[in-house]
Amino acid sequence: MAQSHPAPHDRHHPSGRLRGVGIAFLALGVLALIVPVFATTTAVILLATAMLLWGGLGAVMSSSLSFPDWKITTIGFIGVAIGGLMFLVFPTLGARVLTLLIVVTLLIEGIYSVLVSFALRERHAGWVWMSGSGALALIVGFVILLGWPDTANWVLGLGLGVNFASTGLALIRLGGRHPA
């Protein structure tokens, strides 16, 4: 008995689902690019809510178990919950803290990439690409840092917008391709 497969134009076909998810990601990405401040605030509130739940539930879990360091673990989870509550009450603070974490990450990645690229330059022809990537990470990190705290209002939203839009486009393209 032959197995039936949905036609490529059917919404149940994997390519149709990819296109559908891609369109949703693209729409969210475009929205975040149009209103990056709103996207930043939304991202902070979602993260804060997750932190509050994670910290609260983790504190209950660790205080309920019998293990040697339960008090330290419980205090750690309470700290996560307090951080989440602070970000919920003061989302601008959350955006500023998260933006600084992004800056630190970009600067560390930039320094690392440049240093590694110089170590690879005699063995790999493409070392300059890694060096360029590191330099770009350093530039972006410093630009965000120089504009901080004002950049905190939109950096997360812009980053999410670019990521969601590019993911959406990639999924739409993947969904449009059918194997022979």
C-alpha positions as CSV (number, residue, x, y, z in Angstrom):
1,M,0.0,0.0,0.0
2,A,1.4,3.3,-1.1
3,Q,2.1,5.9,1.6
4,S,0.5,9.2,0.9
5,H,2.5,12.4,1.3
6,P,1.0,15.9,1.5
7,A,1.5,17.9,-1.6
8,P,4.1,20.7,-1.4
9,H,1.4,23.4,-1.6
10,D,-0.5,21.8,1.4
11,R,-0.1,23.6,4.7
12,H,0.7,20.3,6.3
13,H,3.7,19.7,4.0
14,P,7.0,20.5,5.8
15,S,7.8,23.3,3.2
16,G,4.4,24.9,3.9
17,R,5.1,24.9,7.6
18,L,8.5,26.3,7.1
19,R,7.1,29.1,5.0
20,G,4.4,29.8,7.6
21,V,6.9,29.9,10.5
22,G,9.1,32.0,8.3
23,I,6.4,34.5,7.6
24,A,5.6,34.8,11.3
25,F,9.3,35.3,12.1
26,L,9.6,37.9,9.3
27,A,6.5,39.8,10.6
28,L,7.8,39.8,14.1
29,G,11.3,41.0,12.9
30,V,9.8,43.8,10.8
31,L,7.7,44.9,13.7
32,A,10.7,44.9,16.1
33,L,12.7,46.9,13.5
34,I,9.9,49.4,13.2
35,V,9.4,49.8,17.0
36,P,12.6,48.6,18.6
37,V,11.9,50.4,21.9
38,F,8.6,48.3,22.2
39,A,10.5,45.2,21.2
40,T,13.2,45.9,23.8
41,T,10.6,46.4,26.6
42,T,8.7,43.3,25.6
43,A,11.9,41.2,25.6
44,V,12.8,42.6,29.1
45,I,9.4,41.8,30.5
46,L,9.4,38.3,29.1
47,L,12.9,37.6,30.5
48,A,11.9,39.2,33.8
49,T,8.9,37.0,34.1
50,A,10.9,33.9,33.3
51,M,13.5,34.9,35.9
52,L,10.8,35.5,38.5
53,L,9.2,32.1,37.9
54,W,12.6,30.3,37.6
55,G,13.9,31.9,40.8
56,G,10.7,31.4,42.8
57,L,10.1,27.8,41.7
58,G,13.8,27.0,42.1
59,A,13.8,28.4,45.7
60,V,10.8,26.2,46.6
61,M,12.5,23.2,45.0
62,S,15.9,23.6,46.7
63,S,14.4,24.4,50.1
64,S,12.2,21.3,49.8
65,L,15.1,18.9,49.1
66,S,17.6,17.6,51.7
67,F,21.1,18.2,50.4
68,P,24.1,19.8,52.1
69,D,24.1,23.2,50.4
70,W,20.3,23.8,50.1
71,K,20.5,27.2,51.8
72,I,23.1,28.5,49.4
73,T,21.1,27.2,46.4
74,T,17.9,28.7,47.8
75,I,19.5,32.1,48.3
76,G,20.8,31.9,44.7
77,F,17.3,31.2,43.3
78,I,15.9,34.0,45.5
79,G,18.5,36.3,43.9
80,V,17.3,35.3,40.4
81,A,13.7,36.0,41.5
82,I,14.6,39.4,42.9
83,G,16.4,40.3,39.7
84,G,13.3,39.3,37.7
85,L,11.1,41.3,40.0
86,M,13.4,44.3,39.6
87,F,13.4,44.0,35.8
88,L,9.6,43.8,35.9
89,V,9.2,46.8,38.1
90,F,12.0,48.8,36.4
91,P,12.2,47.5,32.7
92,T,14.5,50.4,31.8
93,L,17.0,49.0,34.4
94,G,16.6,45.6,32.8
95,A,17.3,46.9,29.3
96,R,20.4,48.8,30.6
97,V,21.8,45.7,32.4
98,L,21.1,43.4,29.4
99,T,22.7,46.0,27.0
100,L,25.8,46.1,29.1
101,L,26.0,42.3,29.0
102,I,25.7,42.5,25.2
103,V,28.5,45.1,25.2
104,V,30.8,43.0,27.4
105,T,30.1,39.9,25.2
106,L,30.8,41.9,22.0
107,L,34.1,43.3,23.4
108,I,35.3,39.9,24.6
109,E,34.3,38.2,21.4
110,G,36.0,40.9,19.4
111,I,39.3,40.7,21.3
112,Y,39.3,36.9,21.1
113,S,38.6,36.8,17.4
114,V,41.3,39.3,16.5
115,L,43.9,37.5,18.7
116,V,42.9,34.1,17.3
117,S,43.0,35.5,13.7
118,F,46.6,36.7,14.1
119,A,47.6,33.3,15.5
120,L,46.0,31.7,12.4
121,R,47.3,34.0,9.7
122,E,50.2,31.8,8.6
123,R,48.1,28.6,8.5
124,H,44.8,29.8,7.2
125,A,44.1,32.0,4.1
126,G,40.8,33.1,5.6
127,W,42.3,34.6,8.8
128,V,41.4,38.1,7.7
129,W,37.7,37.3,7.8
130,M,38.0,36.3,11.5
131,S,40.0,39.5,12.1
132,G,37.4,41.6,10.4
133,S,34.6,39.9,12.3
134,G,36.4,40.6,15.6
135,A,37.0,44.2,14.6
136,L,33.4,44.7,13.7
137,A,32.3,43.2,17.1
138,L,34.7,45.7,18.8
139,I,33.3,48.6,16.8
140,V,29.7,47.7,17.5
141,G,30.4,47.1,21.2
142,F,32.1,50.5,21.6
143,V,29.4,52.3,19.6
144,I,26.7,50.8,21.9
145,L,28.8,51.6,25.0
146,L,29.5,55.2,23.9
147,G,25.7,55.7,23.5
148,W,24.8,53.9,26.7
149,P,22.4,54.3,28.6
150,D,20.4,55.7,25.6
151,T,21.2,52.8,23.4
152,A,19.7,50.4,26.0
153,N,16.2,51.6,24.8
154,W,16.5,50.1,21.4
155,V,19.5,47.8,21.0
156,L,17.8,44.6,22.2
157,G,14.8,45.3,20.0
158,L,17.0,46.0,17.0
159,G,19.0,42.9,17.5
160,L,15.8,40.8,17.9
161,G,14.4,42.4,14.8
162,V,17.4,41.7,12.6
163,N,17.6,38.1,14.0
164,F,13.9,37.4,13.5
165,A,13.7,39.0,10.1
166,S,16.8,37.1,8.8
167,T,15.5,33.8,10.3
168,G,12.1,34.4,8.7
169,L,13.6,35.0,5.3
170,A,15.8,31.9,5.6
171,L,12.8,29.8,6.5
172,I,10.7,31.2,3.7
173,R,13.5,30.4,1.3
174,L,14.0,26.9,2.7
175,G,10.3,26.3,2.5
176,G,10.3,27.3,-1.2
177,R,12.9,24.7,-2.2
178,H,11.7,21.2,-2.9
179,P,14.1,18.3,-3.2
180,A,14.1,16.6,-6.6
